[in-house]
Amino acid sequence: MKDLGFKRSPNHRSGRSGWENKADIIVHHVTEGAFNGAVSWLCNTLSQASAHFVTAKDGSFIQLVDLANTAWCNGNGPTTIGEALNSLVKSRPNANANMYTFSIENEGWSYKDNFGVPTGAQREALRAFHKRIVDYILSYNPKWRASRETVIGHCHIRSRAKPSCPTANHGEKYPWDDIITEINNYIDLKQGGKNPESIMESTSTPVVEVTPPATPDYSAWPGITKHNGMKGHQIPFVLEIAPAMQASLDKGILISVRMAQAILETGWGTSKLAKEANNLFGVKADNRWQGPVYNTQTGEWSAHVGSYTINAPFRAYDTKAESVLDQAEFLQAPRYAAIIGDKDYKSVAKKIKDAGYATDPDYTSKLISVIETNSLHWFDTLGSIPIKNTEPQVPESNLPIDTVAAAGMKVGSVVRVKQGATTYDGRSPAAFVYEHVYQISSYSGDRVVLDSHGINSPYNVHDLILIGAGIPSEPQMKVGSLVKIKPGAKWSVTPEKDVPAWAMASIYRIDQLDGTKALLNKDGINSPIDTKFLMLAH
C-alpha cells in the first residue's frame, strides 16, 4: 500500500451546499480505465468530474478532494431520481447526491480482469479510506453505522446509466458484506475505547500541494485562432470538447468531421438540446439507450414532404464530454463502418450522410463548409493538443517500474494489441486495431505508445503481445510477411488508382498472396497490390 498524498482536483464545490455535517453515504466506483489516466482525467478542468479518493490495483492511492467539500462523481437530479435503487437517495429527490456522498474510484474494469472487484492490495487502501471517512462522519454523527444503505455503488444511484459500477448486475459481485463488517467492527472498537488499528490500519496523508491543471495551451495550434473564422463563444466551445475528441481518437474517426457535427447540430453549443441535455450530436434515445432521456422538438426532412418538425426523445448526458465519447461509440455501428480509418474529411462527410446519420439533404456540404471555414482539419494533421500539467504529480520514487522491459519489450519491438483490450484510459478501440502489428515508439512504466495509422492512444503493456524484438527480416515475401507500401505505389485495380500517402506510413501483414498480387490486413485496405510496390519492413 503506497500513499501518493493529496493532489487537489479543481473539480469540486467548496462545502456541501447545506449538507455540511450531514453527508452519510460512501459510494464505490470502478474507473473503467488505468489509475494514471483516471487521476489525470479527474484533475482536468474540462472533465467536470472528480472523486474524493482513487485506488490503484497495486494498492497505491491518492486523495483528490477534501472530505468537507463536494466531489463531482455521483450527480443526479429530479429527472434521474427514478433510477435510484437506494432508499436514502430516493428520499432526497431534490438534493444532488454529490452533496451528501463520499466517492471512491477503484482502478479496474467491470468487464474484464477482476471485473470491478477490488484486489487484495486495493482492499488495504480501501480500509485506509474508510477509516478517514468514518472518523469524519462520526465527528458529527456518532450514531452512524455502515449498511447496504450507507455503503453503496454508483449503480445504486444511477441504475440505468451506471448498471455495472462498480461491478456488473448492480454490484452483485462486490464484497459489500465484508466491507460493511470491517467498518462496523472499527466503529465498535473505536467507540468502546479500544485500539481499532487491528481492524483498519491508521495512515496519515501528507498534503502535497500541486498547481491545478492549467487550461489547455492551444497557443501552438494555428488552426484554432480568430483568424480562421471563429469568434466570441465559438473558440471556447471547440476547446471545451477537444480533449474528449482526443480521448476517442482510437475509434478511427476524424476529429474534424465530429467537431463540425457538434458545431452544426448545436449552433456552437447554444442549442436547447446542448444546454439542457449536453447532447451535442442530436443522437436520439432508441431502445438501446439505458440512460436519461430528454424530449424536445426537432427538425426533419424527407423527399416527400420536405422540412417538418416532430417531438423526439434524445439521449441526455451529465457532461458534454460524455456526449462526445458516446457518439464515438455510436459511430462504431456496422452502417458507419466505411468511415472508420478514412483520412479524407470530404469522404467521411459524404459517407456519414449516406449512412443515414442526418436527413438534411445538404448535410455533407454543410459539414465540409464548417470544417474548411474554421480550419478544423488541423485537428487531423497536427497530432495531439498540448495540455499542460494534467498527469498526476507524484514523487520520483513513486513512478512506475519499467514493466515494458520486464515483459521483454523495448522501443522498436513488434507487438499486437490483445483481442478485447482497451486503451490505457479504458476506451474500447476500433475493431481494426486488433488486426495489425505495431512497433513500440515510446513508453513510461506500463504505458506504451504505438506507431502509425491512427493509433494515438497509449496501451497498457499487459494488453500487448510481443511478436519480435524488431521488424523481422525475411528472404522473400510470403503470407505473414510484414511489409510497407513504397512511395508512388498503385492499387492493382482497373482503372489504376494511386495509394494514398497515409497508407504508406503503416506496417502491414500479407494475408493472401496470389502470384505477385497481395492482399494486406489493414481495415479498409481491400484492394490488391502488386508486390513490386511492397518492401519488407526491416
DARACOR-V825108 format. One record per residue. SS is DSSP state (helix for helix, strand for strand, loop for the rest). PHI is phi in whole degrees, -180 to 180 (NA if undefined). D_FIRST is the distance of its C-alpha to the first C-alpha in whole Angstrom. Layout:
ss phi d_first
SS PHI D_FIRST
SS PHI D_FIRST
This chain:
ss phi d_first
loop NA 0
loop -129 4
strand -87 7
strand -91 10
strand 87 12
strand -118 15
loop -111 17
loop -72 20
loop -80 22
loop -73 26
loop -88 26
strand -162 26
strand -112 29
loop -66 29
loop 76 30
loop -133 30
loop 48 34
loop 96 35
loop -103 32
loop -59 31
loop 61 30
loop -130 30
loop -57 27
loop -147 26
strand -125 25
strand -100 21
strand -117 21
strand -100 19
strand -131 19
strand -118 18
loop -73 19
loop 55 21
strand -180 20
loop -79 17
helix -57 14
helix -60 16
helix -64 19
helix -65 18
helix -63 17
helix -59 20
helix -66 23
helix -73 21
loop -108 22
loop -91 25
loop -59 28
loop -81 30
loop -78 28
loop 55 29
loop -143 25
loop -164 22
loop -150 19
loop -71 18
strand -137 14
strand -136 13
strand -111 10
loop -102 9
loop -61 10
loop -84 7
loop 96 4
loop -64 5
strand -150 8
strand -147 11
strand -106 14
loop -115 17
loop -137 20
loop -64 21
loop -63 21
loop -77 25
loop -109 25
strand -92 26
strand -87 24
loop -108 26
loop -139 24
loop -123 26
loop -56 30
loop -148 33
loop -174 36
loop -57 40
loop -78 40
loop -118 37
helix -61 37
helix -67 38
helix -79 35
loop -65 33
loop -102 33
loop -96 31
helix -68 34
helix -65 33
helix -64 32
helix -60 36
loop -77 37
loop -125 36
loop -65 38
loop -102 39
loop -114 35
loop -69 33
helix -61 30
helix -57 28
helix -68 29
helix -119 28
strand -124 25
strand -117 21
strand -111 19
strand -126 16
strand -104 16
strand -105 14
loop -59 14
strand 157 17
loop -135 20
loop -76 22
loop -118 25
loop -159 23
loop 53 20
loop -87 18
loop 54 21
loop 86 19
loop -78 17
loop -61 13
loop -72 12
helix -59 10
helix -65 6
helix -67 8
helix -62 10
helix -63 7
helix -64 6
helix -63 10
helix -61 11
helix -64 10
helix -63 12
helix -61 14
helix -60 15
helix -64 16
helix -67 18
helix -63 20
helix -57 20
helix -68 22
helix -64 24
helix -64 25
loop -64 26
loop -124 29
loop -143 29
loop -65 29
loop -92 30
loop -65 27
loop -138 26
loop -78 24
loop -159 26
loop -72 26
loop -94 28
loop -108 25
strand -126 22
strand -138 23
strand -110 23
helix -58 25
helix -61 27
helix -84 28
loop -100 29
loop -124 31
loop -67 32
loop -88 34
loop -76 32
loop -130 28
loop -69 29
loop -116 26
loop -117 23
loop -96 21
loop -134 23
helix -60 26
helix 55 29
helix 57 28
helix 77 24
loop -57 26
loop -93 23
loop -74 20
loop -80 19
helix -59 21
helix -63 22
helix -64 19
helix -65 17
helix -64 21
helix -63 21
helix -58 18
helix -64 19
helix -68 22
helix -62 21
helix -62 19
helix -63 22
helix -61 25
helix -67 23
helix -64 23
helix -80 26
loop -88 28
loop 81 27
loop -100 25
loop -75 21
helix -87 19
helix -68 16
helix -71 16
loop -92 16
loop -135 13
loop -67 11
loop -75 12
loop -135 10
loop -108 13
loop -104 13
loop -71 15
strand -80 17
loop -109 18
loop -71 21
loop -131 22
loop -70 25
loop -58 25
loop -54 26
loop -76 30
loop -61 32
loop -50 33
loop -93 35
loop -103 38
loop -63 41
loop -93 41
loop -105 41
loop -65 45
loop -79 46
loop -105 44
loop -141 47
helix -66 50
helix -73 52
helix -106 51
loop 102 52
loop -83 49
loop -158 50
loop 53 49
helix -77 46
helix -69 46
helix -64 44
helix -57 41
helix -63 41
helix -63 41
helix -70 38
helix -67 36
helix -96 36
helix -60 36
helix -61 32
helix -67 32
helix -61 35
helix -64 33
helix -65 30
loop -109 32
helix -60 34
helix -69 33
helix -77 35
loop 83 38
loop -117 40
loop -60 42
helix -64 40
helix -56 44
helix -70 45
helix -66 42
helix -63 42
helix -64 46
helix -60 46
helix -62 44
helix -66 46
helix -69 49
helix -70 48
helix -114 47
loop 62 49
loop 61 46
loop 83 44
loop -99 47
loop -69 48
helix -62 47
helix -63 45
helix -71 43
helix -73 43
helix -97 43
helix -127 41
loop 55 39
loop -92 41
loop -98 42
loop -126 43
loop 66 45
loop -76 44
strand -81 45
loop -95 43
loop -90 45
loop -71 44
loop -82 41
loop -84 39
loop -108 37
loop -93 36
loop -66 38
strand -125 42
strand -123 44
strand -98 48
strand -160 50
strand -80 53
strand -146 53
strand -88 56
strand -130 57
strand -147 59
strand -142 61
loop -66 65
loop -82 67
loop -119 66
strand 76 64
strand -81 62
strand -155 61
strand -121 58
strand -135 56
strand -91 54
strand -144 51
strand -86 47
strand -121 44
strand -66 41
loop -117 39
loop -132 35
loop -74 33
loop -139 33
helix -65 35
helix -60 32
helix -62 32
helix -63 36
helix -63 36
helix -69 33
helix -68 35
helix -66 38
helix -61 36
helix -69 36
helix -57 39
loop -79 41
loop -85 39
loop -61 42
helix -53 45
helix -69 47
helix -102 46
helix -57 45
helix -67 47
helix -87 45
loop -68 42
loop 85 42
loop -72 46
loop -99 46
loop -105 49
helix -63 48
helix -68 52
helix -65 52
helix -65 48
helix -60 50
helix -71 53
helix -64 51
helix -70 49
helix -70 52
helix -62 54
loop -79 51
loop 95 52
loop -63 49
loop -135 52
loop -91 55
loop -60 57
loop -65 59
loop -100 58
helix -58 54
helix -62 54
helix -65 56
helix -67 55
helix -61 51
helix -62 53
helix -63 54
helix -64 51
helix -61 49
helix -76 52
helix -65 53
loop -110 50
loop 54 49
loop -69 46
loop -64 46
helix -59 44
helix -63 41
helix -91 42
helix -114 43
loop -107 41
loop 81 37
loop -79 34
loop -79 34
loop -74 33
loop -108 30
loop -86 29
loop 58 25
loop -109 24
loop -81 21
loop -56 17
loop -91 18
loop -126 15
loop -57 15
helix -57 17
helix -67 14
helix -98 12
loop -65 14
loop -64 14
loop -73 15
loop -78 19
helix -73 19
helix -66 22
helix -63 24
helix -64 21
loop -88 23
loop 81 27
loop -109 27
loop -160 28
loop -60 30
loop 101 34
loop -63 32
strand -95 34
strand -139 32
strand -119 32
strand -90 30
loop -60 29
loop -58 31
loop 89 29
loop -69 26
strand -112 26
loop -70 25
loop -59 22
loop -96 22
loop 89 23
loop -88 27
strand -83 29
loop -77 32
loop -63 35
helix -59 37
helix -67 38
helix -59 35
helix -74 34
helix -94 38
loop -110 37
loop -107 36
strand -136 35
strand -106 34
strand -76 31
strand -95 32
strand -167 28
strand -162 24
strand -146 21
loop 61 18
loop -98 18
strand -96 21
strand -118 24
strand -104 28
strand -102 31
loop -89 34
loop 61 37
loop 23 39
loop 81 37
loop -87 34
loop -97 32
loop -93 29
loop -74 26
strand -126 24
strand -77 21
helix -58 22
helix -71 21
helix -99 24
strand -115 27
strand -113 29
strand -76 30
strand -100 34
strand -167 35
loop -70 34
loop -160 37
loop -63 39
loop -69 42
loop -100 45
loop -125 48
loop -68 51
loop -155 53
loop -76 51
loop -157 51
loop -59 49
loop 102 45
loop -64 46
strand -93 44
strand -137 46
strand -123 46
strand -94 49
loop -74 52
loop -58 53
loop 80 56
loop -71 56
strand -125 57
strand -74 56
loop -86 59
loop -132 60
loop -120 64
loop -72 64
loop -62 62
strand -126 59
strand -71 57
loop -79 53
loop -65 51
helix -60 49
helix -64 46
helix -71 46
helix -78 47
helix -88 44
loop -100 42
loop -108 42
strand -125 43
strand -113 44
strand -75 47
strand -92 47
strand -140 51
strand -142 54
strand -125 57
loop 66 60
loop -101 59
strand -99 57
strand -119 53
strand -112 51
strand -99 47
loop -97 44
loop -76 43
loop -60 43
loop 93 46
loop -95 48
loop -103 51
loop -90 54
loop -72 55
strand -142 55
strand -72 57
helix -64 55
helix -67 57
helix -95 55
strand -113 52
strand -136 50
strand -62 48
loop -85 44
loop -87 44
